[in-house]
């Protein structure tokens, strides 16, 4: 996941405050994004069919 320098800094600060690994948060965000895309693609293919 590509974050701006400001977003990276904010993520690092929040993770430090809450005792969470920034790397794990980034992996979780990537997994959520991938899952949402797969849901969207499945709905699209169901509605419009495969070509």
Buried (B, 14 or more C-beta within 10 A) or exposed (E): EEBEEEEBEEBEEEBEEEEEEBEEBBEEEEEEEEEEEEEEEEEEEEEEEEE
